[in-house]
Amino acid sequence: MFDKTIIVTGGAGFIGSNFVPYFCAKYPKYKVINLDKLTYAGDLSNLQECENMPNYAFIHGDICDRGLIEDLFKKYNPNGIIHFAAESHVDNSIKNPGAFIKTNIDGTFTLLDCAFRHWMNGPGDVKPEHASSRFHHISTDEVYGALGEQGYFTEKTPYAPNSPYSASKASSDFLVRAYHHTFGMNVTTSNCSNNYGPKQHNEKLIPLIISRALAEQPLPVYGSGSNVRDWLYVLDHCKAIDLIFHNGKSGETYNIGGNNERNNITIVKKICEILDERRPRKDGKKYADLITFVADRAGHDFRYAIDATKLQTELGWRANETFDTGIVKTVDWYLKNRTNGR
């Protein structure tokens, strides 16, 4: 018998497939339902460690399918939603913004509205058996726009999204906020900086550079490589979500950052250095020789950086990994799992 049932959306994606095994192992008395559409970015092979866990179940489905979501609430009577599912690649949002509007806005609305109608009798009237049921929404620091060379995003930073992706996530954040303030739903939101680590799709910078370097292909770097991001190791992010879901204050937003600012060219060169040590090129050349600068992305934000003071002081969270430790673990994982023993 399980104490709680939690639906995790997008659990086969990068962050979700790191979170679900961690969460299932930590809470054996929770039934964890992983709902995922299995788009190109979702991969069930990333969840092999969950296959024999008695508290884990997978459901193939779309968060925009209201009939399915309503059926899941009726069947499982969940006590929580942890909402990862999203279209998340900025380049794709420039090419096909409609998919981002549908999943990130319509999908989030569907989940929120079904949760509200299942957990509550009406505005401000929570059903007694769902007094502690919570909807946690995972978002991004990109909703805040871009920073100059100084300053940090805080929870009070005005929203200023600059891409179809970040605009769709900002919209979903506002929907979550509205369901709290209008209906009294128990919600929390987290806005994270750039994640990295095992199981990330090759479209993202770090796995892209690793895979292309090992294939001895050109390593594309936008512009001059000067754009800065705050890098957060994915398991540190998972632990923060766990804390916020269980201990965060209803209606609040928490920023999650690794305090590891690096510009893109530094990231690429660091990966090349690690690969030079771990798997040298047969011709004796350096992987950095493959770096190629390409035309910059349209509307490319210059810098993101997170101030995670609220999360640290109120909930006691600390990142365990620095970038220098996390990037070595990440490269080692890709060498072991995605290179076919080359």
C-alpha positions as CSV (number, residue, x, y, z in Angstrom):
1,M,0.0,0.0,0.0
2,F,1.3,3.4,-1.0
3,D,1.1,6.6,1.1
4,K,0.8,8.9,-1.9
5,T,0.5,8.8,-5.6
6,I,2.4,11.3,-7.6
7,I,2.1,11.9,-11.4
8,V,5.4,13.1,-13.0
9,T,4.9,14.5,-16.5
10,G,7.8,14.3,-19.0
11,G,9.6,11.7,-16.9
12,A,11.4,10.3,-19.9
13,G,13.0,13.6,-20.8
14,F,16.4,14.7,-19.7
15,I,15.7,16.2,-16.2
16,G,12.7,13.9,-15.7
17,S,14.6,10.8,-16.3
18,N,17.1,11.8,-13.7
19,F,14.4,12.9,-11.2
20,V,12.2,9.8,-11.5
21,P,14.8,7.2,-10.4
22,Y,16.0,9.5,-7.6
23,F,12.4,10.1,-6.4
24,C,11.3,6.5,-6.6
25,A,14.3,5.3,-4.7
26,K,14.0,7.9,-2.0
27,Y,10.3,7.5,-1.5
28,P,9.4,3.7,-1.8
29,K,6.0,4.5,-0.2
30,Y,5.1,6.8,-3.1
31,K,3.5,5.4,-6.2
32,V,5.1,7.4,-9.1
33,I,3.3,7.5,-12.4
34,N,5.5,8.7,-15.3
35,L,3.3,10.3,-18.0
36,D,5.3,11.0,-21.2
37,K,4.4,11.5,-24.9
38,L,7.8,10.1,-25.9
39,T,8.6,12.7,-28.5
40,Y,12.1,12.7,-30.0
41,A,13.5,14.0,-26.7
42,G,11.9,11.3,-24.5
43,D,13.7,7.9,-24.2
44,L,12.5,5.1,-22.0
45,S,16.0,3.5,-22.1
46,N,16.9,6.4,-19.7
47,L,14.6,4.8,-17.1
48,Q,15.9,1.2,-17.1
49,E,16.7,1.4,-13.4
50,C,13.0,1.9,-12.6
51,E,11.7,-1.0,-14.6
52,N,11.7,-3.4,-11.6
53,M,10.7,-0.8,-9.0
54,P,7.3,-1.8,-7.5
55,N,6.4,1.9,-7.0
56,Y,7.0,2.9,-10.6
57,A,4.6,2.9,-13.6
58,F,4.8,4.4,-17.1
59,I,1.9,5.7,-19.1
60,H,2.4,6.8,-22.7
61,G,0.3,9.9,-23.3
62,D,0.0,13.6,-24.1
63,I,-0.6,16.3,-21.4
64,C,-2.9,18.0,-24.0
65,D,-5.2,15.1,-24.1
66,R,-7.8,16.2,-21.6
67,G,-9.8,12.9,-21.7
68,L,-6.6,11.0,-20.8
69,I,-5.7,13.4,-18.0
70,E,-9.2,13.2,-16.5
71,D,-9.1,9.4,-16.6
72,L,-5.7,9.4,-14.8
73,F,-7.1,11.6,-12.0
74,K,-10.1,9.3,-11.6
75,K,-8.1,6.1,-11.7
76,Y,-5.1,7.1,-9.6
77,N,-6.5,9.9,-7.4
78,P,-3.0,11.5,-7.3
79,N,-1.8,13.6,-4.4
80,G,0.7,15.6,-6.4
81,I,1.7,16.6,-9.9
82,I,5.4,17.3,-10.7
83,H,5.3,18.9,-14.1
84,F,8.4,18.6,-16.3
85,A,6.8,18.0,-19.7
86,A,7.7,20.8,-22.1
87,E,9.1,21.6,-25.5
88,S,12.4,23.2,-24.5
89,H,14.9,23.7,-27.3
90,V,15.2,27.4,-28.3
91,D,16.3,26.7,-31.9
92,N,13.2,24.5,-32.4
93,S,11.0,27.2,-31.0
94,I,12.3,29.6,-33.7
95,K,11.5,27.0,-36.4
96,N,8.2,25.8,-35.1
97,P,6.7,28.0,-32.4
98,G,3.3,26.4,-32.6
99,A,4.4,23.1,-30.9
100,F,5.7,25.2,-28.0
101,I,2.4,27.0,-27.6
102,K,0.4,23.8,-27.7
103,T,2.5,21.8,-25.2
104,N,3.8,24.4,-22.8
105,I,0.7,26.5,-22.6
106,D,-2.3,24.3,-23.5
107,G,-0.8,21.2,-21.8
108,T,0.0,23.1,-18.6
109,F,-3.6,24.5,-18.6
110,T,-5.1,21.0,-19.1
111,L,-3.1,19.6,-16.1
112,L,-3.9,22.6,-13.9
113,D,-7.6,22.6,-14.6
114,C,-8.0,18.8,-14.2
115,A,-6.1,19.0,-10.9
116,F,-8.3,21.9,-9.7
117,R,-11.5,20.1,-10.5
118,H,-10.3,16.8,-8.9
119,W,-8.8,18.3,-5.8
120,M,-11.2,21.1,-5.1
121,N,-15.0,21.7,-4.8
122,G,-14.6,25.2,-6.1
123,P,-12.5,28.4,-5.5
124,G,-11.0,28.3,-2.0
125,D,-12.7,25.0,-1.2
126,V,-10.2,22.1,-1.0
127,K,-11.5,18.6,-0.6
128,P,-10.4,17.2,2.8
129,E,-8.6,14.2,1.3
130,H,-6.5,16.6,-0.9
131,A,-5.6,19.2,1.7
132,S,-1.9,18.6,1.1
133,S,-2.1,17.8,-2.7
134,R,0.3,20.0,-4.6
135,F,1.1,21.0,-8.2
136,H,4.7,21.7,-8.8
137,H,5.7,23.4,-12.1
138,I,9.2,23.3,-13.4
139,S,10.2,26.4,-15.4
140,T,13.3,28.2,-16.7
141,D,15.4,31.3,-16.0
142,E,14.8,32.3,-19.6
143,V,11.5,33.8,-18.7
144,Y,13.4,36.7,-17.2
145,G,15.1,37.7,-20.5
146,A,18.8,38.5,-20.6
147,L,21.3,40.1,-18.2
148,G,24.2,42.3,-18.9
149,E,27.6,41.6,-17.5
150,Q,26.4,42.3,-13.9
151,G,23.5,41.3,-11.8
152,Y,21.4,38.1,-11.2
153,F,17.9,36.9,-11.7
154,T,15.8,36.8,-8.5
155,E,12.2,35.8,-7.9
156,K,11.3,39.5,-8.2
157,T,12.9,40.0,-11.6
158,P,10.2,41.2,-14.1
159,Y,9.5,38.7,-16.9
160,A,10.9,39.6,-20.3
161,P,11.0,36.5,-22.4
162,N,12.8,36.8,-25.8
163,S,12.1,33.6,-27.6
164,P,9.0,31.6,-28.5
165,Y,10.2,29.0,-26.0
166,S,10.7,31.4,-23.1
167,A,7.4,33.2,-23.9
168,S,5.5,29.9,-23.8
169,K,7.1,29.0,-20.4
170,A,6.4,32.5,-19.1
171,S,2.7,31.9,-20.1
172,S,2.6,28.6,-18.3
173,D,4.1,30.2,-15.2
174,F,1.4,32.8,-15.2
175,L,-1.3,30.1,-15.5
176,V,0.1,28.3,-12.4
177,R,0.1,31.6,-10.5
178,A,-3.4,32.4,-11.6
179,Y,-4.8,29.0,-10.4
180,H,-3.3,29.8,-7.0
181,H,-4.5,33.4,-6.7
182,T,-7.9,32.8,-8.2
183,F,-8.8,29.3,-7.0
184,G,-6.5,28.8,-4.0
185,M,-4.8,25.8,-5.5
186,N,-1.7,24.6,-3.7
187,V,1.1,25.3,-6.3
188,T,4.8,25.9,-6.4
189,T,7.0,26.9,-9.3
190,S,10.8,26.6,-9.8
191,N,12.8,28.5,-12.4
192,C,16.2,26.9,-13.1
193,S,19.4,27.8,-14.9
194,N,21.0,25.6,-17.6
195,N,21.0,22.0,-16.6
196,Y,23.7,19.5,-17.7
197,G,24.5,15.9,-16.8
198,P,23.7,12.3,-17.9
199,K,20.9,11.5,-20.3
200,Q,20.6,14.9,-22.0
201,H,19.5,14.9,-25.7
202,N,22.3,15.5,-28.2
203,E,20.6,18.7,-29.4
204,K,21.9,20.6,-26.3
205,L,25.3,22.2,-26.1
206,I,27.3,19.8,-23.9
207,P,26.2,16.4,-25.3
208,L,26.4,17.9,-28.8
209,I,30.0,18.9,-28.3
210,I,30.9,15.5,-26.8
211,S,29.3,13.5,-29.6
212,R,30.7,15.7,-32.4
213,A,34.2,15.7,-30.8
214,L,34.2,11.9,-30.6
215,A,33.2,11.7,-34.2
216,E,35.9,14.2,-35.0
217,Q,33.4,16.6,-36.6
218,P,33.4,20.4,-36.4
219,L,32.4,21.8,-33.0
220,P,29.9,24.6,-33.7
221,V,30.0,27.6,-31.4
222,Y,27.5,30.5,-31.8
223,G,29.0,33.9,-32.5
224,S,32.2,34.4,-30.6
225,G,31.2,32.0,-27.8
226,S,30.9,34.8,-25.3
227,N,27.3,34.1,-24.2
228,V,27.2,33.2,-20.5
229,R,25.1,30.7,-18.7
230,D,24.8,29.6,-15.1
231,W,25.2,25.8,-15.2
232,L,23.3,23.5,-12.8
233,Y,24.1,19.8,-12.4
234,V,20.9,17.9,-13.0
235,L,20.9,15.8,-9.8
236,D,21.3,19.0,-7.8
237,H,18.2,20.3,-9.6
238,C,16.3,17.1,-8.8
239,K,17.1,17.5,-5.1
240,A,15.9,21.1,-5.2
241,I,12.6,20.1,-6.8
242,D,12.2,17.4,-4.1
243,L,12.7,20.1,-1.4
244,I,10.3,22.6,-3.0
245,F,7.6,20.0,-3.6
246,H,7.6,18.8,0.0
247,N,8.6,22.0,1.9
248,G,8.1,25.0,-0.3
249,K,5.4,27.6,0.5
250,S,2.2,27.4,-1.5
251,G,2.1,30.1,-4.2
252,E,5.8,30.8,-4.1
253,T,8.5,30.7,-6.8
254,Y,12.0,29.4,-6.1
255,N,15.0,30.1,-8.4
256,I,17.5,27.2,-8.7
257,G,21.0,28.0,-9.9
258,G,24.4,26.3,-9.7
259,N,26.4,29.5,-9.2
260,N,28.6,28.2,-12.0
261,E,28.8,30.9,-14.7
262,R,30.7,30.0,-17.8
263,N,30.7,31.3,-21.3
264,N,30.1,28.9,-24.2
265,I,33.6,28.8,-25.5
266,T,35.0,28.0,-22.0
267,I,32.5,25.1,-21.8
268,V,33.6,23.7,-25.2
269,K,37.3,24.1,-24.4
270,K,36.8,22.3,-21.0
271,I,35.1,19.4,-22.7
272,C,37.9,19.2,-25.2
273,E,40.5,19.1,-22.4
274,I,38.7,16.3,-20.6
275,L,38.4,14.3,-23.8
276,D,42.1,14.8,-24.6
277,E,42.8,13.1,-21.3
278,R,40.1,10.4,-21.4
279,R,40.1,9.5,-25.1
280,P,42.9,11.1,-27.1
281,R,42.5,11.4,-30.8
282,K,44.4,8.8,-32.8
283,D,46.1,11.4,-34.9
284,G,47.5,13.1,-31.9
285,K,45.7,16.4,-32.5
286,K,43.7,18.2,-29.9
287,Y,39.9,18.2,-29.9
288,A,39.9,22.0,-29.6
289,D,41.3,22.1,-33.2
290,L,37.7,21.1,-34.3
291,I,36.1,24.3,-32.8
292,T,34.2,26.2,-35.5
293,F,32.5,29.6,-35.0
294,V,29.1,29.8,-36.7
295,A,26.5,32.5,-37.2
296,D,24.8,33.5,-34.0
297,R,21.3,32.4,-33.0
298,A,18.5,34.9,-33.7
299,G,17.7,36.8,-30.5
300,H,20.5,35.1,-28.6
301,D,20.3,36.2,-24.9
302,F,23.8,37.3,-23.7
303,R,23.8,36.1,-20.1
304,Y,21.7,34.3,-17.6
305,A,22.6,34.0,-13.9
306,I,20.5,32.9,-10.9
307,D,20.4,34.1,-7.4
308,A,19.3,31.1,-5.4
309,T,19.4,32.8,-2.0
310,K,15.7,32.2,-1.3
311,L,15.9,28.5,-1.9
312,Q,19.1,28.3,0.2
313,T,17.9,30.3,3.2
314,E,14.3,29.1,3.4
315,L,14.7,25.4,2.5
316,G,18.4,24.8,3.1
317,W,19.3,23.7,-0.4
318,R,22.9,23.6,-1.6
319,A,24.4,22.4,-4.9
320,N,26.7,19.4,-4.3
321,E,28.5,19.8,-7.7
322,T,30.7,22.6,-8.9
323,F,31.0,22.9,-12.7
324,D,34.5,21.4,-12.6
325,T,33.3,18.2,-10.8
326,G,30.0,17.9,-12.6
327,I,31.4,18.3,-16.1
328,V,33.9,15.4,-15.5
329,K,31.0,13.2,-14.3
330,T,29.0,14.2,-17.4
331,V,31.7,13.5,-19.9
332,D,32.5,10.1,-18.3
333,W,28.8,9.1,-18.4
334,Y,28.6,9.9,-22.2
335,L,31.9,8.0,-22.8
336,K,30.4,5.0,-21.0
337,N,26.9,5.1,-22.4
338,R,26.8,6.7,-25.8
339,T,30.0,5.9,-27.7
340,N,29.8,2.2,-28.4
341,G,33.2,1.6,-26.9
342,R,35.0,3.7,-29.5
